[in-house]
Amino acid sequence: MTRTVSIALLFAFLAPAQARTLEGVELPDTAVVDGATLKLNGMGLRAATALRVKAYVGGLYLEEPSSDAAKVIDSRQRKRVTMKFLRDIDRGRLTSGWAESLRKVGGKTMEPSIAEFTSLIPDVKTGDTMSFTWRPGVGLEVAMDDKVRGTVPGDDFARALYTVWFGPEPGDENLKRGMLGQ
């Protein structure tokens, strides 16, 4: 082998991985939000219904990676949950589950924000990607396939949604552990 080829092979083996894969879904190791680099903290599988149907793979991106759920919920850092859907799900199914969980976490005062949030959620098809980016002091941005659909203002709603995923009673414990890198 030539020296150039040897050096190229050496760098290929030393280079950090550019993505992680779970259930055939590949997510990049980083995401850039407002010029800040967020690192993929972990990935998990959301299995829904009593039949444990695979719904989506979720990835948690943080400026400062952590396996501590309370720190993820309470820290004042940009953060993102990205979901890559493994099946078609209509918006009614998606929003009803989230709305019910948000009411448990945030109470009735959360209703206007829940209504705004659910209005931003479309039907999803297999392969679609949704992201939920929390910018402290601004609110929660909802995007579908990298196109922003809107923002629910304020930190209270964003904290409630992240509590649905990472709090003491998550919708899916395996998804929570996976995204926390546990």
Secondary structure, 3 states (H helix, E strand, C coil): CCHHHHHHHHHHHHCCCCEEEECCEEEECEEEECCEEEEEEEEEEEEECCCCEEEEEEEEEECCCCCCHHHHHHCCCCEEEEEEECCCECHHHHHHHHHHHHHHHHCHHHHHHHHHHHHCCCCECCCCEEEEEEECCCEEEEEECCEEEEEEECHHHHHHHHHHHHCCCCCCHHHHHHHCCC
